[in-house]
C-alpha cells in the first residue's frame, strides 16, 4: 500500500517540481527499504498486541492440551506444568505477517498474493486442528488424511498457476541443484505437481513437528526467513542472479518483504513464546509459517536449498520418519523419543539447553546455505 507513495516523486518530476520533500518519497520504491520497514512493523505488531492476544486466548479458555501421563510418562513429568498455556498464538504471528505485508509490499505482484494465500490457507487448517484439540481436550485434531488432501489442493494451485503463466512455465519445471557452478537443471514435466506437493507438505509438517519446545520452531524459522530474504532478493535482481548463477525469477524480488515480515513477526512472537512460554503458536502458526517457507522456496526456485537452510526442520522430520519405520520393521526405537528434541530432553538436557543449541545449529545451516552462493 505504502509503495504507491513513490508515485508522488514521479508526479512532482512530471510537474517540473524540484522539491526535496517530494523526492524523498522515491525511497518507497526500493525493496530494501520496504523490507526493513516490513520487518520492524511485523515485530512491533507482534510485540504490542501480544499481551492482548494472550489475555483473549486465556479468557476463551483455549489452553494447550498435553499428551496424557499414560501415553508418555517421562515427557508428562517434564511438560505437565505447561497444560493450560494458551495456544493458537499463531493468530498473532500470521496476523503480524499479513498486516505488515499488506502495508509494505507492492500490491500488484502476484507472488505476494500467492504466498499470502498459502500462509492463510494452511493457517486455517492449523486453526481448525487446534480448535478440535482444545474443544475435545485431546492431543488429536484433524485427521492426517484430510490435512493431506487440503495440502494437495494447495500444491495444485501452485502447479496450475506456474504452468499457466507464460513467464513462469519454463522455469517452473526446472529443478536447480545447489553447489553446482554450472546449474544442473532437470525438467520435471507433470512431476511438477508431485514436487511442489513434497515441498509444501514437507516444510509445513517439518515446522509443525519442530514446534514442541518453547520458542524452538519460532527461533529456527527466523533464521530461515532471514536467509530466504537474501535469496529471493537475489532471484528477483537479474544482474545479481546472473553473477551468482542462481535462477532469475520474475516477481520474486518482492517476496523479500514477506520474508522480513516473517522474520520480524517471529522475533516479536518470541518475546512471548520464549521459555517459559506464555503462549504457543499451535498448528495455526506452525503449519502456516512452514507452508510459507515452502511457498517462498518454490517461488524463487530454491527448493532443494531449503533442505540445507532448514536443516533443523529436516533433522526433526527425519527423526520421526526413521523412528516410526524402525519400530514398525524391527519393533525397536532408534532414539528414546521422536521428534529429536524430545530425545535430548529424555537424555537429561534442560529444555533451554536443547532450544538454544538447536538455534545455534539453525544459524549454522543458514550460513551454509548462503555459502552455496559462492561455491557454485
N, C-alpha and C positions, 0 to 999 in steps of 0.2 A: 504493500500500500504506500509506504513512505518512499518507495522507489520513484514514484511519479513527481516527487518534489524536485528531482533533477531536471524536469521539464521547464521549471522556472528559469534555470540558467540558459537553456536553449531559447526560451521565449524572449528573454532580455537581449540575447545576442541578435535574434531576428529583428527586434525592435530598435537595434542600434544603441541600446542602453549599456554603457560601460560602467558597471557598478559592482564593486566587490561583494556587496550584500547578495546579489543575485548569483554571482559566480560561485559563491560558497555552496550553493545548493547542488552543484555538479558532483559533490562528494557522494551524494546518494546513488549515483550511477555505478559506483565502484563496488564490486562484490566483496572485496576485503573489508571495506568499511562497514558494510551492512552485515557481514558475517560476525564481526566483532560485536556490533551492537545487538545482533540477534542472540549471541551467547550471553551477554550481560543481561538482556531483557528476560530471557528464559530463567536465568539464575535468580533474578530479583522477584519474578512472579512466584517461583517455587519457594523462595525464602519468605516472602511477605505473606503469602496465602497458606503456607504450610500449617501454621498453628490452627487457623480457622478450619481447614480441611480435616485435620486430626480430631478436633473437637466435634465436628459434624459427624465423622465416622463413628466416634465413640457414642454420641447421642443416638445414632441409628443402630447401635449395638452390632456393628459389623466387625466383630473380633475374629482373629485368626484361629481356626481350629487346628489343634495339634494331634498328630497320629497317636493313637491310644497306647497306653502302657503295655498292653498285651502284644501289640504289633512290634514295637521297638523299645524294649525295656530301658536300655542304657541311654538311648537318644532322648527318651522321655525325661529321664533324670536331668539331662543337660539343658533341654529346651522347654521343659514343662512350665517354667515361670513365664514364658512368652505367651501362653494361652490367653486369649482375650485382647492382645495387642491389635489395634485397628489395622485391617488390611484394605485392599482396594485403593491404596495410596497412589496407584498408577494413574488414577484420575488426575492427580496433581501433576504428575510427571508428563503425561500425554497432553494435558491442557496447557502446560507451560510451553511445550514444543509447538503446538498448533497455533497458539496466540502469537508467539514470537515470530513464527514463520509467516503468518498472515500479515504481520506488521512490517516485516523487513524484506521478504522475498519478492521477486518480480512476478506479478500475478499471472501473466500470460505464458509463463514457462510450463509446459505440460508435465515435465518430470516432477515439479513441485507438487502438483495435484496427484500424480500417480503415487508418489511416496507417502503423501499425507493420507490418501485413501487407504493404502496398505496399513499404515500405522493405526488409523481409526478402525479399520475392519478387524484387524487382529486384536486390537484393544477391546472391541465389543465382544469378541469371542471370549477373551480373558475375563471380561466383566461378568458375562453370563456364567462362566465357570466358577468365579469367586462367589457369585451370588448363590449358586447352588450349594457350594461348600458351607457358606455361612448359614443359610437358611436350614440346611439339613444337619448342621453341626457335625460335618464329616469332612475328612480329607479328600474324599472322592467328589469330583464335579462332573463336568461334561464328558460324554463318552469319547474315547480316543477315535472311534470311527467317524463320529460327527465332526470332530475337530479336523480330522484329516480331509474329509470331503470339502469342508469350507476352505481349507488351505489350498486344495486342488482348484477351487473356483478362483482364488486369488492368483494362482500361478497361470491359469487360463487367461485371465485379464491381461497379465503381463505379456504372455506369449502373443495374444491377438494384437495387442497394441504395437508391440515391436515389429512383428512380421507384416502388419498392415501399413506401417509408416515407411514411406519410400526412403526417408533419410536414415532410418534405423534398421531396415530389413536385412541389409548385408552384414552389418556388424553384430546383429542380434544372434546370428547363427555361428558366430566365431567363439572359440574357446581359447583364451590367451593364457599362456604358461609363464609364470614368473621365473626369474633368474636367467632367462634366455636373452642373449644380446640381440639375436635376430628372432623376433617374436614367432613362436611356433603356433600356428593357427589351424584349428580343426573345425570343419564345417559340421554343425550339429544337425542340420535339417529339421525334421519333425521331432528330433530328440531335444529340441529347444525347450519344449514344454516340460519334459521329464527333468531336464537340468534345472530349469527355473524352480520347479517344484521342490527339488532336493535342496536348493539354496534357501528357499523361503521356509520350508519345513525344518530344515537343519538348524538354521540360525534362530528361529523363533523358539524351537524346543530346547536348543542348547542353552540359551539365556534363561529360559524357564527352569531348567534343571540346575543351573548355577545359582539361582536365587533361593538359597537355603540358609544363608547366614546373613547377619546384619550388615548391609552395605556391600556385600561381596559382588553381586551382579551389577550394582549401581556403579561402583568404582571401576570395574573392568570394562563396562560399557563406555565410560567416559574416555578411557584411553583409546578404545577402538574408534569412537566418534571423532576424536581429535585427529587420528591417523587418516581416516577417510575424508575428513575436511580437506586435508592436503591433497589426497588422491583425486577427489572429484574436481578440485580447483585446477589441477594439472590437466586432467582429462578434458576439461572444458576450454583450455587455452591451447590453440593449435601449435603455437611456437614451442611452448614448454612440452607438450605431448610428443611432438616430433623429435625434439632434442633428447628427451629421456626415453624415447622409444616405447611409449605407452599408447594405448588406443585413444584417438581423439573421438569424443562422443559429443555431438551437438546437444545442447540443452543441459549437459551435466554440471557445468560450472556453477549454476545457480543452487545446486544441492549443497554447496559449501555452507549456505545459510542454514539449511536444515541440520547439517552435521554439528555446526557450532551451537545451534539451538538445543540439540540433544545433549551436547557436552555441558552447556550451562544448566539445563534442566537437571541433569544427573548430579552436578555439583550442588545445586540448590536442594535437591531431594536428599542428598547425602547428609545434609545438615540435620535432617530429622530421622534419617534411616541408619546413621552410623551407630555402632554398638555403644550402649544398649539402645536399640531402635525404638522410637516412639510410634513408628508406623511402618508397615510393609507395603511394597508395591503390589504384591499379589500377581496373579496371572494377567490382570488388567494392564499392568506395566510391563512385565517380563515378556509376554507374547508380543506386545506392541513394539517395544524397542528392539527386540530380537528380529522381528519381521522388518522393521525399518532399516536395520543394518543390512539385512539380506537384499532388500529392495534397492538401497543405495549402491551396494556392490554390483548388482545386475546393471543398474543404470550407467555406471562408469566402466563396466566390463572388466572388473577386477574381482570376480567371484572366487577364484582359486586363492588369491592373496588373502582373502578373509580367513582361510584355514590357518594362515600364519599369524596375521594380526589378531585374530580372535582365538589364539592358541589355548587360552584358559577354557573358553567355552567348548572347544573341540575336545580337550582332555576330559572335561567333566562329562560330556555326552558319551565319549568312548568308554569311560569307566562304567557307565550304566549298561551300555550295549554288551561289553565284554563280561560284565558280572552276570547279566541275565543269560547270555549264551553259555557261559561256563557252568552255571547252576543247572540249566536245562540239559546240557550234554553230559556232564560228569557228576552232577549233584553236589559240587563243591564251589565255594566262593573264592575268587582270586584276591579280593580285598575284604576288609571287615564289613564295610557297608558302602553302597554307592548312593549318590554321586561321591566323587573322590574327597570332597571337603569333609564329609561325614567320617570317612576312613581315618583321616588325620585327627579328627575330634576324638574318636574312639581309641586312637593310639596315644592319647594323653595331651595333645596340643590344646592350648587355650583357644577359644573362639576368635579372639582378637589376633592371635598369632597366625592362625590359618588365613584370616581375612587379609592381613597386611602382606603376608608372603605371597598370596595369590595376586594381590595388586602389583607387587614387585614383578612377578612373572608376566603379568599383563603388559606392564610398561616395556619390559624386555622384548616381548613378542611384537609389540607395536614398533619398536626401534628396528627390529629385524625386518619387519615388513617394509619400512621406509628405506632400509638399506638396499633392498632389492632394486630400487630405482637406479642405483649406481653400479649394481652388479650385472646389469643387462648387457 
